[in-house]
Amino acid sequence: MTDPGVPLRVVSYNVHGQRDDTAALATVVRAAAPDVVVVQEGPRRFRWRQKSAALAASFGLVVAAGGLPSLGNLLLTSLRVRVTGVRCRRFPLTPGRHLRGAAYADCVVGGARFTVAGSHLSTDPAERPGQAQLFGRDLAAAPYPVIAAADLNEEPGGAAWTTVARGLTDAAVAAGRGETFTYPCASPRRRIDALFVDPRIVVVDYDVLDTPLTRRASDHFPVLVDLLAPAAG
């Protein structure tokens, strides 16, 4: 009998620097009961370690990687997940622009090994493709099947989106939800929050959580994906 894989629930969430309703934010994530949360616009400045830990605790999770070293990209996990290695990257700074980066964590759950990656690309269409190339190279070099989540600040078909997606499965498309918008909550009209997985990982379900609580919690909707990760042979 073929092993169906190890169930894994992942949330990707741009939390808008926690400038909105943080109680609603915590309630949304706790209700989702994720194994992994990939955060964009997490703590990145003064007392970032304490702030990252507090955010994780409000979700019932722990910090795996990120924060200041990855410029606000933060990877959080449940205690079900064992983290075996972490890395952070800072993208080259374009003068006058916002410094950005990415975070990576190698993980194990129930015999399945995978690499989680998170990033938040530039709003500048001239700067974004170069960041996408660096992020894409890191994903291609990951030691285990990849789960990559990012606010790409770009919609499907754009140069940066295409670069990051190369060789990976767009979870929204795999689940038949490719037309579901993620931003902005007040008037959803763009899908700029993406979650990609290695083709060896099965997309079981995909949802963009549009509720009264999520509309209070951030300016982006959270992306919730259920996966089956292959057990290591």
N, C-alpha and C positions, 0 to 999 in steps of 0.2 A: 504494500500500500504506500502510495507516495505521500511524503510528509508535506502538509499544506503550508508549513511555515510558522513562524512565531508572530502572534498578534502584537501590533505596536500602534499606539495612538499618538499622533504628532499635531501640535498646534503651531502655526506661524502667526505672529501678532506684532504689528507696529503699534506700540502703546503710547505714541504721541508724547514721549517724554514724561509720562504720568501727569499730564497737565489737565486731565479731565476727571471723571468720577472714579477715584481709585478703589472705592468700595465695590462699585459695579464691576470694575476690571477684575478684581479678585474673585468675585462671585462667578463671573463668566468662566474664568479659567478653572476654578475648582469644580464647577458643574460639569465641565468637559472631561475631567479626570484623565488628563494626558500623561503619557510616559515621558514625552519630551516637549518642551516649548522653546521655539526659536523666536527671540525677541529682537525687534528693531526699535531704535530710539530708547534704549535702556540707559541706565546711569553710565556716565562717561567722564565726569569731572570730580569736583571736591567730594571726598568721602564716598567714592564710587563703590568701594568694597562693601561698606556697611549698607549702602542703598540697594546694591544688587542682592545682598543677602536678605534684606527686608522684603524686597519685591518677591524673591523666590519663596520666602516663608509665607507671604500673603497668599501665594498660589498653592501652598502645601508641597513645595518642591525645594530642591537645593541647586546651588550654582555649580555648573560643570565647567564653563569657560566663558571668556569674553569680558566685557566691561571696558575700562579705559584702554587696554592693549588692543582692542578691536574697534575702538571708537563707538561704543554704545551697542554693538551687537552682543547678545547675551544668550547663552545656551543653558537651559534649566532642565533638570531631570527629576523623575521620581526615584525613590529608593530601590525600585525594581531594576533600575539601569545601573550597570557598573561601567564607569568611565576609566579607560585604560591609557588615554593619551589626549593631550590638548595642544592646540596651536592657534596663534592669532596672526593676522596680517594687517598692515596699514598700507593703504593705497598711496601712491605718490600724490603730493599736494600740489594742486593748481593754485597759484597765488590768487587770493581773493575769493576762493571757493571754500567749501566745508570739508574738513578732513574726514575721510571715511575708511572703512576697513572690513574685515571679515573674521569670523571665529569658527573653529573646527574642533570636534570631539570624536574620538574613536570610542565606541561603546559596545557592550555585550548585554544581551537580554535573552535568557533561556536558551543559550547555545547559538543564537544569531549574533553575528558581528556586523557592525555597520558604522559608517562615518556620518555624523550630522554636521551640516555646514550652514552658516547664516551670514547674510550680508544685506547692505542697504546702499544701493548705487546712487550716483549723483543725479540731481535734477537737470544738470547741464548736458545737453545732447552731444556736445563736443568732448566732454570729459568721460561720459558714461561708457562708451565702447572700450576704452582702455582698461577701466576697472573690471568690466565684464570679462575681458581676456585674461586678466590675472586670476580672477575668481574661477573662471572656467578651467584654467590650467591646474589650479589647486584641486578642483573636483576630479579632473582626469587622473591626477597623481595620488588620489586617496587610496589607502591600503585596503579598504573594505567597500562593499556596496554603499553608494552615497544616497543620503536624504538631504537635499539642499533646499532651503527656504530663504526667500529674499523679497524685500521691497525693491523692485527693479526700476521704479519710477518710469516705467515704459510698458506699453501693451504688447501682446503677442504679435510677432512679425517684425518688431523692431530689431535693429542690429545687435544691441546688447542682449535682448531677450533670446535671440537666436543663438548667440555665442554661448550663453550660460546653459541653454537647453540642449546643446549638442551632445548626442549620445545618451540622453536621459529621457524619461517619460514624464510628460506634463500630467500631474495627477488630476487636474480639472478635466482635461480632455479625455483621459482614460476613463473617468467616471461619467462622461457625458455632460459635464457642467462647465464647459469652456466659455459659455456666454454669461456666466454669473459674475457680476461686478463686485469689487472689493473696496472701492474708494470713490468719492468720500462718503461717509455715513449719511451726511445730511441730504445728499442727492447722488446716489450711486450711479456712476456712468463709466467707470474705468476698471479694468482688471490689471492691476500693477503689482499685486502681491502673489508671488508664484511659489509653488512647491513642486520640485522635480525629484524623481527617484531613479535609481539604477533599474534597468529593465528586468533584473532578477527579482526585484521587489514587487509584489502584487498590490495594486491599489484596490482595496475592498470598498471604500466609500470616501466621498469628498463632500464637504459642505462649507459654505460661507455663512457664518452665524449672524443673521440679521434679525435682531430682537430689540425690544425697548432698552434692555440693559446694555447691549453692545453699542447702541447708538449714543449712550451716555458715557461709555467707558473710554472711547478713543475716536479719532477721526477715520480710522481704518476698521473694517470688519476683520475678526479673526478667521483664519482658514483652518479647518479641522479635517484631518485625513486619517483614516484607518488603513493600516498596511499589514501585509504578511511578509516578514523578512525571512530569507532562507537560512535555515540552520547550517552552521559550519559543518563540512563533511569530515 
